[in-house]
Amino acid sequence: MYRCFHRTWWIKNPAWPDGREPGAGPKTYLRGGRVDTIEEAQAICRAWNASHDPGPLSRKAEFEEV
């Protein structure tokens, strides 16, 4: 079983180049994002990433095995 979520990969920090530093943010789980196969989890993440702008902090969907 897999669970899909999204999070940012950068933290705002004006002291760093481009005003951001590396750092994974907290996970926000997707409603309906719990699936049985890795293929389903990949499809959910691809669809979410295609329909959402990652923005300057690079918010992207991913999944984990549970």
mmCIF file of the N, C-alpha and C atoms, coordinates in Angstrom:
data_MODEL
# 
_entry.id   MODEL 
# 
loop_
_atom_site.group_PDB 
_atom_site.id 
_atom_site.type_symbol 
_atom_site.label_atom_id 
_atom_site.label_alt_id 
_atom_site.label_comp_id 
_atom_site.label_asym_id 
_atom_site.label_entity_id 
_atom_site.label_seq_id 
_atom_site.pdbx_PDB_ins_code 
_atom_site.Cartn_x 
_atom_site.Cartn_y 
_atom_site.Cartn_z 
_atom_site.occupancy 
_atom_site.B_iso_or_equiv 
_atom_site.pdbx_formal_charge 
_atom_site.auth_seq_id 
_atom_site.auth_comp_id 
_atom_site.auth_asym_id 
_atom_site.auth_atom_id 
_atom_site.pdbx_PDB_model_num 
ATOM 1   N N  . MET A 1 1  ? 0.842  -1.169 0.000   1.00 0.00 ? 1  MET A N  1 
ATOM 2   C CA . MET A 1 1  ? 0.000  0.000  0.000   1.00 0.00 ? 1  MET A CA 1 
ATOM 3   C C  . MET A 1 1  ? 0.893  1.239  0.000   1.00 0.00 ? 1  MET A C  1 
ATOM 4   N N  . TYR A 1 2  ? 0.424  2.281  -0.693  1.00 0.00 ? 2  TYR A N  1 
ATOM 5   C CA . TYR A 1 2  ? 1.192  3.517  -0.836  1.00 0.00 ? 2  TYR A CA 1 
ATOM 6   C C  . TYR A 1 2  ? 0.330  4.718  -0.470  1.00 0.00 ? 2  TYR A C  1 
ATOM 7   N N  . ARG A 1 3  ? 0.980  5.773  0.033   1.00 0.00 ? 3  ARG A N  1 
ATOM 8   C CA . ARG A 1 3  ? 0.279  6.987  0.424   1.00 0.00 ? 3  ARG A CA 1 
ATOM 9   C C  . ARG A 1 3  ? 0.964  8.170  -0.277  1.00 0.00 ? 3  ARG A C  1 
ATOM 10  N N  . CYS A 1 4  ? 0.161  8.989  -0.951  1.00 0.00 ? 4  CYS A N  1 
ATOM 11  C CA . CYS A 1 4  ? 0.678  10.133 -1.719  1.00 0.00 ? 4  CYS A CA 1 
ATOM 12  C C  . CYS A 1 4  ? 0.560  11.421 -0.910  1.00 0.00 ? 4  CYS A C  1 
ATOM 13  N N  . PHE A 1 5  ? 1.526  12.298 -1.100  1.00 0.00 ? 5  PHE A N  1 
ATOM 14  C CA . PHE A 1 5  ? 1.543  13.575 -0.384  1.00 0.00 ? 5  PHE A CA 1 
ATOM 15  C C  . PHE A 1 5  ? 2.318  14.594 -1.211  1.00 0.00 ? 5  PHE A C  1 
ATOM 16  N N  . HIS A 1 6  ? 2.259  15.851 -0.797  1.00 0.00 ? 6  HIS A N  1 
ATOM 17  C CA . HIS A 1 6  ? 3.094  16.870 -1.420  1.00 0.00 ? 6  HIS A CA 1 
ATOM 18  C C  . HIS A 1 6  ? 3.804  17.657 -0.325  1.00 0.00 ? 6  HIS A C  1 
ATOM 19  N N  . ARG A 1 7  ? 4.922  18.253 -0.690  1.00 0.00 ? 7  ARG A N  1 
ATOM 20  C CA . ARG A 1 7  ? 5.691  19.089 0.228   1.00 0.00 ? 7  ARG A CA 1 
ATOM 21  C C  . ARG A 1 7  ? 6.672  19.936 -0.564  1.00 0.00 ? 7  ARG A C  1 
ATOM 22  N N  . THR A 1 8  ? 7.208  20.940 0.084   1.00 0.00 ? 8  THR A N  1 
ATOM 23  C CA . THR A 1 8  ? 8.214  21.790 -0.547  1.00 0.00 ? 8  THR A CA 1 
ATOM 24  C C  . THR A 1 8  ? 9.604  21.204 -0.306  1.00 0.00 ? 8  THR A C  1 
ATOM 25  N N  . TRP A 1 9  ? 10.532 21.624 -1.156  1.00 0.00 ? 9  TRP A N  1 
ATOM 26  C CA . TRP A 1 9  ? 11.912 21.150 -1.027  1.00 0.00 ? 9  TRP A CA 1 
ATOM 27  C C  . TRP A 1 9  ? 12.899 22.266 -0.702  1.00 0.00 ? 9  TRP A C  1 
ATOM 28  N N  . TRP A 1 10 ? 12.371 23.489 -0.514  1.00 0.00 ? 10 TRP A N  1 
ATOM 29  C CA . TRP A 1 10 ? 13.207 24.630 -0.163  1.00 0.00 ? 10 TRP A CA 1 
ATOM 30  C C  . TRP A 1 10 ? 12.560 25.398 0.974   1.00 0.00 ? 10 TRP A C  1 
ATOM 31  N N  . ILE A 1 11 ? 13.381 26.113 1.761   1.00 0.00 ? 11 ILE A N  1 
ATOM 32  C CA . ILE A 1 11 ? 12.917 26.968 2.851   1.00 0.00 ? 11 ILE A CA 1 
ATOM 33  C C  . ILE A 1 11 ? 13.344 28.393 2.518   1.00 0.00 ? 11 ILE A C  1 
ATOM 34  N N  . LYS A 1 12 ? 12.448 29.356 2.725   1.00 0.00 ? 12 LYS A N  1 
ATOM 35  C CA . LYS A 1 12 ? 12.818 30.757 2.496   1.00 0.00 ? 12 LYS A CA 1 
ATOM 36  C C  . LYS A 1 12 ? 13.897 31.158 3.483   1.00 0.00 ? 12 LYS A C  1 
ATOM 37  N N  . ASN A 1 13 ? 14.969 31.761 2.943   1.00 0.00 ? 13 ASN A N  1 
ATOM 38  C CA . ASN A 1 13 ? 16.057 32.255 3.778   1.00 0.00 ? 13 ASN A CA 1 
ATOM 39  C C  . ASN A 1 13 ? 16.793 33.330 2.979   1.00 0.00 ? 13 ASN A C  1 
ATOM 40  N N  . PRO A 1 14 ? 16.574 34.602 3.295   1.00 0.00 ? 14 PRO A N  1 
ATOM 41  C CA . PRO A 1 14 ? 17.192 35.686 2.528   1.00 0.00 ? 14 PRO A CA 1 
ATOM 42  C C  . PRO A 1 14 ? 18.724 35.676 2.549   1.00 0.00 ? 14 PRO A C  1 
ATOM 43  N N  . ALA A 1 15 ? 19.318 35.002 3.513   1.00 0.00 ? 15 ALA A N  1 
ATOM 44  C CA . ALA A 1 15 ? 20.777 34.951 3.602   1.00 0.00 ? 15 ALA A CA 1 
ATOM 45  C C  . ALA A 1 15 ? 21.397 33.987 2.596   1.00 0.00 ? 15 ALA A C  1 
ATOM 46  N N  . TRP A 1 16 ? 20.587 33.121 1.990   1.00 0.00 ? 16 TRP A N  1 
ATOM 47  C CA . TRP A 1 16 ? 21.089 32.147 1.025   1.00 0.00 ? 16 TRP A CA 1 
ATOM 48  C C  . TRP A 1 16 ? 20.943 32.670 -0.392  1.00 0.00 ? 16 TRP A C  1 
ATOM 49  N N  . PRO A 1 17 ? 21.748 32.140 -1.334  1.00 0.00 ? 17 PRO A N  1 
ATOM 50  C CA . PRO A 1 17 ? 21.574 32.525 -2.738  1.00 0.00 ? 17 PRO A CA 1 
ATOM 51  C C  . PRO A 1 17 ? 20.130 32.254 -3.191  1.00 0.00 ? 17 PRO A C  1 
ATOM 52  N N  . ASP A 1 18 ? 19.590 33.117 -3.986  1.00 0.00 ? 18 ASP A N  1 
ATOM 53  C CA . ASP A 1 18 ? 18.205 33.019 -4.476  1.00 0.00 ? 18 ASP A CA 1 
ATOM 54  C C  . ASP A 1 18 ? 17.167 33.118 -3.354  1.00 0.00 ? 18 ASP A C  1 
ATOM 55  N N  . GLY A 1 19 ? 17.596 33.425 -2.117  1.00 0.00 ? 19 GLY A N  1 
ATOM 56  C CA . GLY A 1 19 ? 16.667 33.609 -1.012  1.00 0.00 ? 19 GLY A CA 1 
ATOM 57  C C  . GLY A 1 19 ? 16.039 32.340 -0.479  1.00 0.00 ? 19 GLY A C  1 
ATOM 58  N N  . ARG A 1 20 ? 16.661 31.206 -0.737  1.00 0.00 ? 20 ARG A N  1 
ATOM 59  C CA . ARG A 1 20 ? 16.117 29.938 -0.246  1.00 0.00 ? 20 ARG A CA 1 
ATOM 60  C C  . ARG A 1 20 ? 17.242 28.950 0.018   1.00 0.00 ? 20 ARG A C  1 
ATOM 61  N N  . GLU A 1 21 ? 16.994 28.053 0.967   1.00 0.00 ? 21 GLU A N  1 
ATOM 62  C CA . GLU A 1 21 ? 17.973 27.012 1.295   1.00 0.00 ? 21 GLU A CA 1 
ATOM 63  C C  . GLU A 1 21 ? 17.302 25.642 1.204   1.00 0.00 ? 21 GLU A C  1 
ATOM 64  N N  . PRO A 1 22 ? 18.066 24.583 0.967   1.00 0.00 ? 22 PRO A N  1 
ATOM 65  C CA . PRO A 1 22 ? 17.474 23.249 0.877   1.00 0.00 ? 22 PRO A CA 1 
ATOM 66  C C  . PRO A 1 22 ? 16.823 22.848 2.198   1.00 0.00 ? 22 PRO A C  1 
ATOM 67  N N  . GLY A 1 23 ? 15.681 22.199 2.100   1.00 0.00 ? 23 GLY A N  1 
ATOM 68  C CA . GLY A 1 23 ? 15.012 21.719 3.298   1.00 0.00 ? 23 GLY A CA 1 
ATOM 69  C C  . GLY A 1 23 ? 13.633 21.186 2.961   1.00 0.00 ? 23 GLY A C  1 
ATOM 70  N N  . ALA A 1 24 ? 13.400 19.933 3.239   1.00 0.00 ? 24 ALA A N  1 
ATOM 71  C CA . ALA A 1 24 ? 12.089 19.330 2.969   1.00 0.00 ? 24 ALA A CA 1 
ATOM 72  C C  . ALA A 1 24 ? 11.078 19.816 3.999   1.00 0.00 ? 24 ALA A C  1 
ATOM 73  N N  . GLY A 1 25 ? 9.932  20.273 3.497   1.00 0.00 ? 25 GLY A N  1 
ATOM 74  C CA . GLY A 1 25 ? 8.864  20.745 4.368   1.00 0.00 ? 25 GLY A CA 1 
ATOM 75  C C  . GLY A 1 25 ? 8.010  19.589 4.873   1.00 0.00 ? 25 GLY A C  1 
ATOM 76  N N  . PRO A 1 26 ? 7.015  19.891 5.700   1.00 0.00 ? 26 PRO A N  1 
ATOM 77  C CA . PRO A 1 26 ? 6.137  18.843 6.210   1.00 0.00 ? 26 PRO A CA 1 
ATOM 78  C C  . PRO A 1 26 ? 5.281  18.239 5.102   1.00 0.00 ? 26 PRO A C  1 
ATOM 79  N N  . LYS A 1 27 ? 4.902  17.002 5.279   1.00 0.00 ? 27 LYS A N  1 
ATOM 80  C CA . LYS A 1 27 ? 4.080  16.291 4.298   1.00 0.00 ? 27 LYS A CA 1 
ATOM 81  C C  . LYS A 1 27 ? 2.612  16.701 4.461   1.00 0.00 ? 27 LYS A C  1 
ATOM 82  N N  . THR A 1 28 ? 1.967  16.958 3.324   1.00 0.00 ? 28 THR A N  1 
ATOM 83  C CA . THR A 1 28 ? 0.526  17.193 3.285   1.00 0.00 ? 28 THR A CA 1 
ATOM 84  C C  . THR A 1 28 ? -0.061 16.065 2.459   1.00 0.00 ? 28 THR A C  1 
ATOM 85  N N  . TYR A 1 29 ? -0.811 15.184 3.101   1.00 0.00 ? 29 TYR A N  1 
ATOM 86  C CA . TYR A 1 29 ? -1.318 13.993 2.414   1.00 0.00 ? 29 TYR A CA 1 
ATOM 87  C C  . TYR A 1 29 ? -2.485 14.342 1.505   1.00 0.00 ? 29 TYR A C  1 
ATOM 88  N N  . LEU A 1 30 ? -2.505 13.717 0.340   1.00 0.00 ? 30 LEU A N  1 
ATOM 89  C CA . LEU A 1 30 ? -3.554 13.950 -0.647  1.00 0.00 ? 30 LEU A CA 1 
ATOM 90  C C  . LEU A 1 30 ? -4.792 13.132 -0.304  1.00 0.00 ? 30 LEU A C  1 
ATOM 91  N N  . ARG A 1 31 ? -5.949 13.767 -0.373  1.00 0.00 ? 31 ARG A N  1 
ATOM 92  C CA . ARG A 1 31 ? -7.209 13.051 -0.160  1.00 0.00 ? 31 ARG A CA 1 
ATOM 93  C C  . ARG A 1 31 ? -7.357 12.022 -1.276  1.00 0.00 ? 31 ARG A C  1 
ATOM 94  N N  . GLY A 1 32 ? -7.664 10.805 -0.920  1.00 0.00 ? 32 GLY A N  1 
ATOM 95  C CA . GLY A 1 32 ? -7.782 9.744  -1.916  1.00 0.00 ? 32 GLY A CA 1 
ATOM 96  C C  . GLY A 1 32 ? -6.429 9.271  -2.418  1.00 0.00 ? 32 GLY A C  1 
ATOM 97  N N  . GLY A 1 33 ? -5.361 9.632  -1.725  1.00 0.00 ? 33 GLY A N  1 
ATOM 98  C CA . GLY A 1 33 ? -4.014 9.297  -2.162  1.00 0.00 ? 33 GLY A CA 1 
ATOM 99  C C  . GLY A 1 33 ? -3.465 8.007  -1.587  1.00 0.00 ? 33 GLY A C  1 
ATOM 100 N N  . ARG A 1 34 ? -4.325 7.170  -1.021  1.00 0.00 ? 34 ARG A N  1 
ATOM 101 C CA . ARG A 1 34 ? -3.874 5.867  -0.501  1.00 0.00 ? 34 ARG A CA 1 
ATOM 102 C C  . ARG A 1 34 ? -4.288 4.802  -1.515  1.00 0.00 ? 34 ARG A C  1 
ATOM 103 N N  . VAL A 1 35 ? -3.300 4.120  -2.081  1.00 0.00 ? 35 VAL A N  1 
ATOM 104 C CA . VAL A 1 35 ? -3.560 3.159  -3.160  1.00 0.00 ? 35 VAL A CA 1 
ATOM 105 C C  . VAL A 1 35 ? -2.778 1.864  -2.920  1.00 0.00 ? 35 VAL A C  1 
ATOM 106 N N  . ASP A 1 36 ? -3.135 0.842  -3.681  1.00 0.00 ? 36 ASP A N  1 
ATOM 107 C CA . ASP A 1 36 ? -2.543 -0.480 -3.486  1.00 0.00 ? 36 ASP A CA 1 
ATOM 108 C C  . ASP A 1 36 ? -1.255 -0.717 -4.270  1.00 0.00 ? 36 ASP A C  1 
ATOM 109 N N  . THR A 1 37 ? -1.108 -0.075 -5.432  1.00 0.00 ? 37 THR A N  1 
ATOM 110 C CA . THR A 1 37 ? 0.056  -0.375 -6.272  1.00 0.00 ? 37 THR A CA 1 
ATOM 111 C C  . THR A 1 37 ? 0.931  0.849  -6.495  1.00 0.00 ? 37 THR A C  1 
ATOM 112 N N  . ILE A 1 38 ? 2.187  0.578  -6.788  1.00 0.00 ? 38 ILE A N  1 
ATOM 113 C CA . ILE A 1 38 ? 3.126  1.657  -7.063  1.00 0.00 ? 38 ILE A CA 1 
ATOM 114 C C  . ILE A 1 38 ? 2.732  2.409  -8.337  1.00 0.00 ? 38 ILE A C  1 
ATOM 115 N N  . GLU A 1 39 ? 2.161  1.718  -9.297  1.00 0.00 ? 39 GLU A N  1 
ATOM 116 C CA . GLU A 1 39 ? 1.736  2.365  -10.543 1.00 0.00 ? 39 GLU A CA 1 
ATOM 117 C C  . GLU A 1 39 ? 0.626  3.384  -10.273 1.00 0.00 ? 39 GLU A C  1 
ATOM 118 N N  . GLU A 1 40 ? -0.303 3.046  -9.388  1.00 0.00 ? 40 GLU A N  1 
ATOM 119 C CA . GLU A 1 40 ? -1.369 3.991  -9.032  1.00 0.00 ? 40 GLU A CA 1 
ATOM 120 C C  . GLU A 1 40 ? -0.792 5.212  -8.319  1.00 0.00 ? 40 GLU A C  1 
ATOM 121 N N  . ALA A 1 41 ? 0.145  4.988  -7.417  1.00 0.00 ? 41 ALA A N  1 
ATOM 122 C CA . ALA A 1 41 ? 0.775  6.094  -6.689  1.00 0.00 ? 41 ALA A CA 1 
ATOM 123 C C  . ALA A 1 41 ? 1.535  7.003  -7.656  1.00 0.00 ? 41 ALA A C  1 
ATOM 124 N N  . GLN A 1 42 ? 2.260  6.425  -8.589  1.00 0.00 ? 42 GLN A N  1 
ATOM 125 C CA . GLN A 1 42 ? 2.985  7.226  -9.576  1.00 0.00 ? 42 GLN A CA 1 
ATOM 126 C C  . GLN A 1 42 ? 2.022  8.054  -10.417 1.00 0.00 ? 42 GLN A C  1 
ATOM 127 N N  . ALA A 1 43 ? 0.905  7.460  -10.814 1.00 0.00 ? 43 ALA A N  1 
ATOM 128 C CA . ALA A 1 43 ? -0.076 8.172  -11.638 1.00 0.00 ? 43 ALA A CA 1 
ATOM 129 C C  . ALA A 1 43 ? -0.694 9.345  -10.876 1.00 0.00 ? 43 ALA A C  1 
ATOM 130 N N  . ILE A 1 44 ? -1.017 9.149  -9.605  1.00 0.00 ? 44 ILE A N  1 
ATOM 131 C CA . ILE A 1 44 ? -1.578 10.236 -8.790  1.00 0.00 ? 44 ILE A CA 1 
ATOM 132 C C  . ILE A 1 44 ? -0.573 11.378 -8.669  1.00 0.00 ? 44 ILE A C  1 
ATOM 133 N N  . CYS A 1 45 ? 0.678  11.046 -8.401  1.00 0.00 ? 45 CYS A N  1 
ATOM 134 C CA . CYS A 1 45 ? 1.708  12.080 -8.252  1.00 0.00 ? 45 CYS A CA 1 
ATOM 135 C C  . CYS A 1 45 ? 1.959  12.812 -9.567  1.00 0.00 ? 45 CYS A C  1 
ATOM 136 N N  . ARG A 1 46 ? 2.016  12.088 -10.667 1.00 0.00 ? 46 ARG A N  1 
ATOM 137 C CA . ARG A 1 46 ? 2.217  12.735 -11.967 1.00 0.00 ? 46 ARG A CA 1 
ATOM 138 C C  . ARG A 1 46 ? 1.067  13.692 -12.270 1.00 0.00 ? 46 ARG A C  1 
ATOM 139 N N  . ALA A 1 47 ? -0.159 13.254 -12.007 1.00 0.00 ? 47 ALA A N  1 
ATOM 140 C CA . ALA A 1 47 ? -1.331 14.106 -12.272 1.00 0.00 ? 47 ALA A CA 1 
ATOM 141 C C  . ALA A 1 47 ? -1.301 15.350 -11.389 1.00 0.00 ? 47 ALA A C  1 
ATOM 142 N N  . TRP A 1 48 ? -0.986 15.184 -10.114 1.00 0.00 ? 48 TRP A N  1 
ATOM 143 C CA . TRP A 1 48 ? -0.941 16.336 -9.199  1.00 0.00 ? 48 TRP A CA 1 
ATOM 144 C C  . TRP A 1 48 ? 0.142  17.311 -9.637  1.00 0.00 ? 48 TRP A C  1 
ATOM 145 N N  . ASN A 1 49 ? 1.332  16.792 -9.945  1.00 0.00 ? 49 ASN A N  1 
ATOM 146 C CA . ASN A 1 49 ? 2.436  17.665 -10.361 1.00 0.00 ? 49 ASN A CA 1 
ATOM 147 C C  . ASN A 1 49 ? 2.124  18.386 -11.671 1.00 0.00 ? 49 ASN A C  1 
ATOM 148 N N  . ALA A 1 50 ? 1.409  17.737 -12.572 1.00 0.00 ? 50 ALA A N  1 
ATOM 149 C CA . ALA A 1 50 ? 1.065  18.364 -13.851 1.00 0.00 ? 50 ALA A CA 1 
ATOM 150 C C  . ALA A 1 50 ? 0.030  19.469 -13.687 1.00 0.00 ? 50 ALA A C  1 
ATOM 151 N N  . SER A 1 51 ? -0.765 19.399 -12.638 1.00 0.00 ? 51 SER A N  1 
ATOM 152 C CA . SER A 1 51 ? -1.835 20.387 -12.466 1.00 0.00 ? 51 SER A CA 1 
ATOM 153 C C  . SER A 1 51 ? -1.529 21.447 -11.406 1.00 0.00 ? 51 SER A C  1 
ATOM 154 N N  . HIS A 1 52 ? -0.344 21.426 -10.831 1.00 0.00 ? 52 HIS A N  1 
ATOM 155 C CA . HIS A 1 52 ? 0.036  22.397 -9.799  1.00 0.00 ? 52 HIS A CA 1 
ATOM 156 C C  . HIS A 1 52 ? 1.409  23.000 -10.118 1.00 0.00 ? 52 HIS A C  1 
ATOM 157 N N  . ASP A 1 53 ? 1.484  24.314 -10.006 1.00 0.00 ? 53 ASP A N  1 
ATOM 158 C CA . ASP A 1 53 ? 2.752  25.020 -10.198 1.00 0.00 ? 53 ASP A CA 1 
ATOM 159 C C  . ASP A 1 53 ? 3.626  24.778 -8.963  1.00 0.00 ? 53 ASP A C  1 
ATOM 160 N N  . PRO A 1 54 ? 4.850  24.300 -9.137  1.00 0.00 ? 54 PRO A N  1 
ATOM 161 C CA . PRO A 1 54 ? 5.687  24.019 -7.977  1.00 0.00 ? 54 PRO A CA 1 
ATOM 162 C C  . PRO A 1 54 ? 6.128  25.265 -7.209  1.00 0.00 ? 54 PRO A C  1 
ATOM 163 N N  . GLY A 1 55 ? 6.091  26.425 -7.865  1.00 0.00 ? 55 GLY A N  1 
ATOM 164 C CA . GLY A 1 55 ? 6.473  27.664 -7.202  1.00 0.00 ? 55 GLY A CA 1 
ATOM 165 C C  . GLY A 1 55 ? 7.939  27.711 -6.854  1.00 0.00 ? 55 GLY A C  1 
ATOM 166 N N  . PRO A 1 56 ? 8.360  28.798 -6.206  1.00 0.00 ? 56 PRO A N  1 
ATOM 167 C CA . PRO A 1 56 ? 9.791  28.980 -5.914  1.00 0.00 ? 56 PRO A CA 1 
ATOM 168 C C  . PRO A 1 56 ? 10.343 27.995 -4.882  1.00 0.00 ? 56 PRO A C  1 
ATOM 169 N N  . LEU A 1 57 ? 9.468  27.391 -4.068  1.00 0.00 ? 57 LEU A N  1 
ATOM 170 C CA . LEU A 1 57 ? 9.940  26.440 -3.061  1.00 0.00 ? 57 LEU A CA 1 
ATOM 171 C C  . LEU A 1 57 ? 9.835  24.995 -3.534  1.00 0.00 ? 57 LEU A C  1 
ATOM 172 N N  . SER A 1 58 ? 9.463  24.803 -4.804  1.00 0.00 ? 58 SER A N  1 
ATOM 173 C CA . SER A 1 58 ? 9.418  23.487 -5.452  1.00 0.00 ? 58 SER A CA 1 
ATOM 174 C C  . SER A 1 58 ? 8.506  22.494 -4.721  1.00 0.00 ? 58 SER A C  1 
ATOM 175 N N  . ARG A 1 59 ? 7.218  22.857 -4.595  1.00 0.00 ? 59 ARG A N  1 
ATOM 176 C CA . ARG A 1 59 ? 6.230  21.944 -3.996  1.00 0.00 ? 59 ARG A CA 1 
ATOM 177 C C  . ARG A 1 59 ? 5.884  20.868 -5.014  1.00 0.00 ? 59 ARG A C  1 
ATOM 178 N N  . LYS A 1 60 ? 6.126  19.610 -4.650  1.00 0.00 ? 60 LYS A N  1 
ATOM 179 C CA . LYS A 1 60 ? 5.890  18.490 -5.559  1.00 0.00 ? 60 LYS A CA 1 
ATOM 180 C C  . LYS A 1 60 ? 5.270  17.316 -4.814  1.00 0.00 ? 60 LYS A C  1 
ATOM 181 N N  . ALA A 1 61 ? 4.523  16.501 -5.549  1.00 0.00 ? 61 ALA A N  1 
ATOM 182 C CA . ALA A 1 61 ? 3.909  15.301 -4.986  1.00 0.00 ? 61 ALA A CA 1 
ATOM 183 C C  . ALA A 1 61 ? 4.891  14.131 -5.056  1.00 0.00 ? 61 ALA A C  1 
ATOM 184 N N  . GLU A 1 62 ? 4.781  13.274 -4.077  1.00 0.00 ? 62 GLU A N  1 
ATOM 185 C CA . GLU A 1 62 ? 5.572  12.045 -4.035  1.00 0.00 ? 62 GLU A CA 1 
ATOM 186 C C  . GLU A 1 62 ? 4.774  11.020 -3.233  1.00 0.00 ? 62 GLU A C  1 
ATOM 187 N N  . PHE A 1 63 ? 5.346  9.851  -3.013  1.00 0.00 ? 63 PHE A N  1 
ATOM 188 C CA . PHE A 1 63 ? 4.612  8.813  -2.281  1.00 0.00 ? 63 PHE A CA 1 
ATOM 189 C C  . PHE A 1 63 ? 5.556  8.018  -1.418  1.00 0.00 ? 63 PHE A C  1 
ATOM 190 N N  . GLU A 1 64 ? 4.945  7.315  -0.455  1.00 0.00 ? 64 GLU A N  1 
ATOM 191 C CA . GLU A 1 64 ? 5.705  6.461  0.446   1.00 0.00 ? 64 GLU A CA 1 
ATOM 192 C C  . GLU A 1 64 ? 4.952  5.154  0.638   1.00 0.00 ? 64 GLU A C  1 
ATOM 193 N N  . GLU A 1 65 ? 5.691  4.113  0.923   1.00 0.00 ? 65 GLU A N  1 
ATOM 194 C CA . GLU A 1 65 ? 5.067  2.823  1.195   1.00 0.00 ? 65 GLU A CA 1 
ATOM 195 C C  . GLU A 1 65 ? 4.621  2.792  2.653   1.00 0.00 ? 65 GLU A C  1 
ATOM 196 N N  . VAL A 1 66 ? 3.423  2.262  2.878   1.00 0.00 ? 66 VAL A N  1 
ATOM 197 C CA . VAL A 1 66 ? 2.909  2.167  4.260   1.00 0.00 ? 66 VAL A CA 1 
ATOM 198 C C  . VAL A 1 66 ? 2.537  0.739  4.596   1.00 0.00 ? 66 VAL A C  1 
# 
